[in-house]
Amino acid sequence: MIQREHIGTAQVPDGAELKLYRHDRDFMIVLGHNELMSSRMSGSEVALAVESLARLGGKKDAKLLIGGYGMGFTLRAALAALGPQAEIMVAELVPEIIEWARGPMADLAAGCLDDRRVTLRMGDVSDAIAMARREMPGGYDAILLDVDNGPDGLVRYENGRIYSSRGLRAARDALAPGGVLAVWSAAPDPRFTRRLEEAGFAVEEIVVRARTNGKGPRHLIWFARPD
């Protein structure tokens, strides 16, 4: 039997400890006994990009903000669908996540972070949202959030500010006209749906399977557009 191999450990700033494991050809990022992400389960992360772009009408030169990088499934799906004039800002808080992408998971990353359409910003995505009007004049066509385990949070207490009423209003202000805020979650959260609506969004929810073959756990994505 192939044993799971511990590859690396990362301390989330002001948060929990993450561990990277490899099992045969698969990678897992784990918090305690919780598997936060796995290379075997990319379906909902891919859908976060694909479904967001569909709601932009297939706009090829879209300007996106993705927070955070994870294992890069959302970023790679966006790059595959977008044209050469697109711009993507990736905000990642944990340096080791990027080190792992360029190191032991380089084959999985497939060079996506070096694509000329991509700008990597190390830091909290809420800071990138706050700087949107300066860094992305006209706003982002889409802001894609896959931070922590969703609005309920597991990894870092401070992540809650992204999903707070104030954080959601900041995201709304950072969007271009007709833009969409997409939020990934491991589970439903009716209180967060109400918070989105109270922040001035029209909200759509879809359930997506974790695996690309339509199997695995059910995850949720909110798509929110300013009213």
C-alpha positions in Angstrom: 0.0 0.0 0.0 1.3 3.5 -0.9 1.6 5.6 2.2 0.8 9.3 2.3 4.0 11.4 2.2 4.3 14.7 4.1 5.8 17.2 1.7 5.6 20.6 3.6 4.0 22.7 6.3 2.8 26.3 6.1 1.7 28.6 8.9 -1.2 30.8 7.8 -0.6 34.4 9.0 -2.6 34.8 12.2 -4.2 31.5 11.4 -3.9 27.7 11.3 -1.2 25.3 10.1 -1.6 23.7 6.7 0.2 20.5 5.6 0.9 19.4 2.0 0.8 15.6 1.4 1.4 13.5 -1.6 -0.3 10.1 -2.2 1.0 8.4 -5.3 0.2 11.1 -8.0 -2.3 13.1 -5.9 -1.7 16.0 -3.6 -3.7 17.1 -0.6 -3.6 20.3 1.5 -4.8 19.4 5.0 -5.9 21.4 8.1 -5.9 19.1 11.1 -8.2 16.2 10.0 -9.9 18.3 7.3 -8.8 17.9 3.7 -9.2 21.5 2.4 -8.3 20.7 -1.2 -7.1 17.8 -3.3 -5.8 17.4 -6.8 -8.4 14.6 -7.1 -11.3 17.0 -6.7 -11.2 20.0 -9.0 -14.8 20.1 -10.3 -16.1 23.0 -8.2 -12.9 25.0 -8.5 -13.1 24.7 -12.3 -16.8 25.6 -12.2 -16.0 28.8 -10.2 -14.2 30.1 -13.3 -16.2 28.5 -16.1 -19.6 29.5 -14.7 -18.4 33.1 -13.8 -17.2 33.6 -17.4 -20.5 32.2 -18.7 -22.3 34.9 -16.8 -20.1 37.5 -18.5 -21.3 36.2 -21.8 -18.0 34.6 -22.7 -16.1 38.0 -22.6 -12.6 37.1 -23.8 -10.8 40.2 -22.5 -12.3 40.0 -19.0 -10.5 41.4 -16.0 -10.6 39.0 -13.1 -9.5 39.0 -9.4 -9.0 35.5 -8.0 -8.5 34.9 -4.3 -6.7 32.7 -3.4 -4.6 30.4 -5.6 -5.3 27.0 -3.9 -4.1 24.4 -6.4 -4.6 26.7 -9.4 -7.6 24.9 -10.9 -9.7 28.1 -11.0 -6.8 30.1 -12.6 -6.1 27.5 -15.2 -9.7 27.1 -16.2 -10.0 30.9 -16.5 -6.8 31.1 -18.7 -8.1 28.4 -20.9 -11.3 30.2 -21.6 -10.0 33.8 -21.9 -8.2 35.5 -24.8 -4.8 37.2 -25.0 -6.1 40.6 -23.8 -7.5 39.3 -20.5 -6.0 40.3 -17.2 -6.1 38.2 -14.0 -4.9 39.3 -10.6 -4.3 36.3 -8.2 -4.2 37.2 -4.5 -2.6 34.6 -2.2 -2.0 35.1 1.4 0.3 32.0 2.2 3.8 32.1 0.5 4.2 28.3 0.8 1.1 27.8 -1.4 3.0 29.5 -4.2 6.2 27.7 -3.3 4.4 24.4 -3.5 2.9 25.4 -6.9 6.4 26.1 -8.3 8.0 23.2 -6.5 6.5 19.8 -5.8 3.2 20.6 -7.7 4.9 22.3 -10.7 3.5 19.7 -13.1 0.0 20.3 -11.8 0.5 24.1 -12.0 1.5 23.8 -15.7 3.1 27.2 -15.7 -0.1 29.1 -15.1 1.5 31.6 -12.7 4.0 32.6 -15.4 1.3 33.3 -18.0 1.7 37.0 -19.1 -1.9 37.6 -18.4 -1.4 36.8 -14.7 -0.3 39.2 -11.9 0.4 37.5 -8.6 -0.2 39.6 -5.5 1.0 38.2 -2.2 -1.4 39.3 0.6 -5.0 39.3 1.7 -7.5 39.4 -1.1 -9.5 42.0 0.9 -6.6 44.4 0.4 -6.6 43.7 -3.4 -10.3 44.5 -3.4 -9.7 47.7 -1.5 -7.1 48.7 -4.1 -9.2 47.7 -7.1 -10.0 51.2 -8.4 -6.3 52.1 -8.4 -4.9 48.9 -9.7 -7.8 48.0 -12.1 -9.4 51.3 -13.4 -13.0 50.6 -14.3 -13.2 47.7 -11.9 -13.0 43.9 -12.3 -15.5 42.1 -14.5 -15.5 39.3 -12.0 -14.2 38.7 -8.5 -13.8 35.0 -7.7 -13.4 34.1 -4.0 -12.3 30.6 -2.9 -10.9 31.7 0.5 -10.9 29.4 3.5 -13.7 26.8 3.6 -16.2 29.5 2.5 -18.0 32.1 4.6 -18.0 29.9 7.7 -14.2 29.9 7.8 -11.8 27.3 9.3 -8.2 28.5 8.5 -8.1 32.1 9.7 -10.4 34.3 11.8 -9.5 37.4 9.8 -10.9 35.8 6.6 -14.3 36.6 8.0 -13.9 40.3 7.0 -14.0 39.3 3.3 -17.5 37.8 3.8 -18.7 40.5 6.2 -21.3 43.1 5.1 -18.5 45.7 4.8 -16.4 43.3 2.8 -19.2 42.5 0.4 -19.9 46.2 -0.1 -16.3 46.7 -0.9 -16.4 43.9 -3.5 -19.5 45.4 -5.0 -17.7 48.7 -5.4 -14.7 46.9 -7.0 -16.8 45.4 -9.8 -17.2 46.9 -13.3 -20.7 47.6 -14.5 -22.3 44.2 -15.2 -19.7 42.4 -13.1 -20.2 39.3 -11.0 -18.9 38.3 -7.5 -18.6 34.5 -7.3 -18.0 32.8 -3.9 -17.1 29.2 -3.4 -18.2 27.3 -0.3 -18.0 23.7 1.0 -21.5 24.0 2.4 -24.7 26.1 2.1 -25.0 29.2 4.3 -28.5 30.9 4.2 -27.2 33.7 6.4 -24.5 34.5 3.9 -27.1 34.6 1.1 -29.1 37.1 3.1 -25.9 39.1 3.7 -25.2 39.3 0.0 -28.8 40.5 -0.7 -28.5 43.1 2.1 -25.2 44.3 0.5 -27.1 45.1 -2.7 -26.6 42.0 -4.8 -29.0 39.9 -6.8 -28.0 36.3 -5.9 -28.0 33.0 -7.7 -26.8 29.8 -6.0 -25.7 26.6 -7.8 -24.6 23.3 -6.4 -21.5 21.7 -8.0 -19.9 18.3 -7.4 -16.4 18.2 -6.2 -15.2 15.9 -9.0 -15.1 16.7 -12.7 -17.0 13.5 -13.4 -20.0 14.8 -11.5 -19.4 12.8 -8.3 -18.0 13.5 -4.9 -19.2 16.0 -2.2 -21.6 18.8 -3.1 -20.1 22.3 -3.0 -21.9 25.6 -3.4 -21.2 28.7 -5.5 -22.9 32.0 -5.1 -23.1 34.3 -8.1 -23.9 37.9 -7.1 -24.6 40.9 -9.3 -25.1 44.4 -8.1 -28.9 45.3 -8.2 
